[in-house]
Each structure stands twice: as structure tokens, then as C-alpha cells.
Amino acid sequence: MCGILALILSDPSSASAAIELHEALYLLQHRGQDACGIATCAPGGRIYQCKGNGMAAKVFHDGARVADLPGSMGLGHLRYPTAGSNANAEAQPFYVNSPYGICFAHNGNLINAEKLKHFLDYEAHRHINTESDSELMLNVFANELNETKKARVNEEDLFASLERMYNRCVGSWACTAMLAGFGLIGFRDPYGIRPLVLGKRKSVNGYDYMMASESVALKQLDYKEFQDIRPGQAVIIRKGSPPIFRQVHPQLAYAPDIFEYVYFARPDTIIDGISVNQSRKNMGFKLAERILQKLGPEVVGKIDVVIPVPETANTAAVSVAQRLNIPACHGFVKNRYVFRTFIMPGQKARQKSVRRKLNAMSEEFEGRNVLLVDDSIVRGTTSREIVTMAKEAGALKVYLASCAPPITHAHIYGIDLASPLELVAHDRDGHQIAKYVGADEVIYQSLEDLQGACAELSPRDPATQNFEVGVFCGKYITPVDADYFERLERIRGEGRKLKVMDNAREAVMNGYAGEQEVRMAAKGVEVDAHGRVIPVSFDHEGFSAQLNNGDDLNGQGKDSSDAAEGPVHVRDRMDISLHNFGDYADR
């Protein structure tokens, strides 16, 4: 999951597009905290960009760098960490100079990346410099556009190129693109998995247009007349012209990712005509019925208070309390300056961050039976710490209710929740999960009720409204190759290798390393068939010979010429596509 933006002002001489894009990044910061960027186009078609790892305030020096981004149109992007690398070079928007100068921002995930890499290498002969599937998609589009062999392209050329690109790509995407000196493009996958909405605003010279992942970014900047880009639809907005819409691929479904409503989107957003806030109210009402059914009236009657796990569950918790006729209160105080915990890079980091993020107020827990309401339970790390905090604050009994069903499968459309083996519900039943997190009972929403909570609000036929729910049942909306999940786990493992090595070396240096950390520090790490990072195959004789030959604990000997050829793993690298102000920390 990422946040994407695109803006074109009616006055081509304006240089303020970056100011609005920068403001919008803060409105969508919840969609990505790993990296962000802005690219603008000034008169004459010159592209300017600033991007890098970190949140918007850090990358743009609290707005100081916006002055370096002139132009009347531009793109914005917020990256959420997904499987694979998180190098600075993968911050978006991406750029290719041929053909015509294209900037590109992508929210989603392509599940046929290996096939696309082969096509770009052996047929299109285009170089790919990162592990990002977004760069793949950009280059597929650029290659199709290059087939026109024209000095200048028009809308028909762009629509035709998009149509051919759709025929090659499989997965989820909501994308914005900018063609230097021409205008903006927005488009969405044929299933409507990832959101994209267009708004317009009256100005002195006509209308300004803006696209965003969530309507809240448009509303806060005074854009109106929102229009969702439909599945398989594209829109082109040229300088000084109204939008042109085209169905570039048949709509295969209208199935937004239901996790947008459960967790990711802001409550003041409307996605595909469905209010996120109202959907969460409905989730709470339906969850209350589920709680009553599972615990029974006698146990429910002994619950003293309903307490939400802030903040996404706040709305649903109020509905639960109303339906069960139990008082509700805020028992946890949230530190707003700590990141969302389940997307943090390591299990220990997530555990520590829960304590930094939340503090339990003893007066709301002491001597009480409490019902905690959370939006979802992913790895169980946060839930276990929260239940422990509630008991430490004096709670007699702690019941935990989830607005989402058990998460048992990988998310493959741009939200890297966790590896299936890391999911607390992957191989456990409800009683085992309750024991793992330390709760007296865990109650999950049913999948049918979750879908109903959102579908009831759909402007389309609620009876036929579909959603992407593969994380709960393993039935994904798009076709998925049989070996995709194995490749996904390998990618996840490769992305974790450096972090695991660093942790192992730190443990050795500080004297608390176990056998496995010592082996990792001595011989290095590799990824097994399940995507797990493990020590390289180890034998004591070989290790002794290594030390006698003067090899170091990084696993690098005096002569590494026989090392297997492959990508070199580094902690970070800079963007090489374009001069990037974000590459220079002292600016």
C-alpha cells in the first residue's frame, strides 16, 4: 500500500504545484512512512524531483526543499515497505527519459514480475536498476509508447499504449504518470483493487485537477466533484484541457481491497462511494452480535467496559459498546509520534514500539473485566503486548475482539502484512490464539459480516458488490501462478538478509549472541526454500580452516573470485535516473 498523487494547475506559468503536492503528502502520510517524493514539470518540459527514504517532513526538510521543485504539474508518492529492498533508489516517483520523459507513481503490486523482467530484458532491451515492480511497469509502458515511433504523441497513442501494457501486467495498480510538457495520466487495474479518485477546483484560468489515493487529500485542498477512476479505466489531462476518460481494458471485477476500510484509509475518506467511517460503524455493530453469540449473554453481562485499541478501531468500538449496552472509554493513550507497528522491520522493534506507542491508564482497567476492540490481528505482537499492558494495569479479565476475520494468508496486492508463517492465525485456532496473546478469549468478525458491513454502503448493487479478501481465505481476485508464493518468500528473505546479519554481528559484539547468531556472523546468511533467513551451511572443519586462512567474520576470504554471480546486497543506494535533491542531506 502506498499513497499516490497527481496535480495539474490551469495556469501553465504557475510554479506552485509542489506546494500543494507537499501539503497532500501529509494528508496521506498514513499510507506510507518508508519513503516519499515529488516530481514536477516546469516550462520547457524540464523535470525536477526530490525523493528519499523517510517521512515527508524529513525528506523535504519541513518544506524547505519545495522551492527547488518549480512547475505547474507534478506527481507525489508515499511508499509503504513491501517485500524486497527498501533502498533510497526505490523511492518514487520513478523517471525514464525515453520516450518523451515519463514520471510514474504506483500503488499496488505486480504478481507476474518475473515474466515482465524477462520481456524487458530479452525483447524490449530496457535496463531495470531496482527490485521495484513499479519500475517494471513504468518500463513496460514506456516500451509500448516507444512503439509509436513518433516525435510527439497524442491521447490516442497513450490510450493504445496503456491497453497493450494492461495485456502484459497482472496484479493490482493505481497509477499516476506525467509526460514531460504534455500532461497527466491516471489509471487503475481491471479489478479496482487499489483506489484512485479525481477532483477539480475552479481557478482564475479554468480548472485545476488533482488525483489521489484518498478523497480526503482532495477535500482538504478544496477540490470538488470527486470521480473514482473505474477498474480498467484511464484518464488523460492535458495542459489547459478537460479530462478525457477511456476504458482501456474490460472491467473484470469491482473489488476494492477490503483492508482499506478495515485499517489503512483515514476514516474521513470515501473510497469507491463507500464511507470508511460508516463502514467501521457497521463493522462494530456486526462484531457486537458475534461477541454476544460466542461469549453468551451471561459473560457479556459481566464485561464492565469496552476499550478500543487506538486509533483505527475507535469507531467500531463505540458501535460495539452501543449494541451491547456497555460503557466505552479510552483506556490507552497513544503517542502520535511512533510509526504504525506492524510495518516495522523486526519483531523485537515492533514489540518495543508497542510500549512506546501506547500507555494503559490504570484507572480505566483496575478491577474490571474489559473488552478490547482492535481493527485486526496480524502477527499477534501488538495484541500480546496490549493484553499484557491491560493486565498490568489491573484488569481482571481481558477479552479481545477483532473487526477483521483471522488473517491466514499473504497479502499479494501491495500490502506486505507478513509472511504466512509469521501470521498468528496461520496455523492456530481461536483458543490457541487467545493463549498466545494472553487473552481470556479472542473473538473474530466473520468474513461474511465484514463484507456485508462495507457492501451495504455501496452505491452499486450491494448484493453483487465484491471485495478483495484473499488474506482471509486464500481466494484471490486475480489469477496467481502456483509458484508465486515461493518466489514472494524468497524476495522477503533477500530483503531481510542485511538486517539479520547486522543484528547477528551486534549480538556477537555485545556478548549476548546465541549459537545461531554466532554462525551467522561467522559464515553469513542465506535464504531457504521457505524464505527464512538462516546461517550459511556450516561445518566446524571448514570454519577452522577459514580462520586459519585469515578469513574474517563477514564470510569474505582473501580470494572471492569464485563467489556466485548475483546481485550485490547493500544497505542503500542513491537514485541515478535524475538529479535528485533528496540525495544530498546537507541541502
Sequence and secondary structure as in RCSB ss.txt:
>XXXX:A:sequence
MCGILALILSDPSSASAAIELHEALYLLQHRGQDACGIATCAPGGRIYQCKGNGMAAKVFHDGARVADLPGSMGL
GHLRYPTAGSNANAEAQPFYVNSPYGICFAHNGNLINAEKLKHFLDYEAHRHINTESDSELMLNVFANELNETKK
ARVNEEDLFASLERMYNRCVGSWACTAMLAGFGLIGFRDPYGIRPLVLGKRKSVNGYDYMMASESVALKQLDYKE
FQDIRPGQAVIIRKGSPPIFRQVHPQLAYAPDIFEYVYFARPDTIIDGISVNQSRKNMGFKLAERILQKLGPEVV
GKIDVVIPVPETANTAAVSVAQRLNIPACHGFVKNRYVFRTFIMPGQKARQKSVRRKLNAMSEEFEGRNVLLVDD
SIVRGTTSREIVTMAKEAGALKVYLASCAPPITHAHIYGIDLASPLELVAHDRDGHQIAKYVGADEVIYQSLEDL
QGACAELSPRDPATQNFEVGVFCGKYITPVDADYFERLERIRGEGRKLKVMDNAREAVMNGYAGEQEVRMAAKGV
EVDAHGRVIPVSFDHEGFSAQLNNGDDLNGQGKDSSDAAEGPVHVRDRMDISLHNFGDYADR
>XXXX:A:secstr
  EEEEEE S TT   HHHHHHHHHHHTGGG  SEEEEEEE TTS EEEEEEES HHHHTGGGGGGGG   SEEE
EEEE   SS   GGG SSEEE SSS EEEEEEEEETTHHHHHHHIIIII     SS HHHHHHHHHHHHHHTT  
SS  HHHHHHHHHHHHHH  EEEEEEEEETTTEEEEEE TT  S  EEEEEEETTEEEEEEESSHHHHHHTT EE
EEE  TTEEEEEETTS  EEEE S       BTHIIIIIS TT EETTEEHHHHHHHHHHHHHHHHHHHHHHHHH
HT  EEEE TTTTHHHHHHHHHHHT  B   EEE TTS  GGGSSSHHHHHHHHHHHEEE HHHHTT EEEEEES
  SSSHHHHHHHHHHHHTT SEEEEEESS    S   SS     GGG TTSS  HHHHHHHHT SEEEE  HHHH
HHHHHTT SS TTT   B HHHHS  SS   TTHHHHHHHHHHHHHHHHHHHHHHHHHHTT   HHHHHHHHH E
EE TTS EEE    HHHHHHHHHTT  TTS  S  TTS       S     SS BGGG TT 
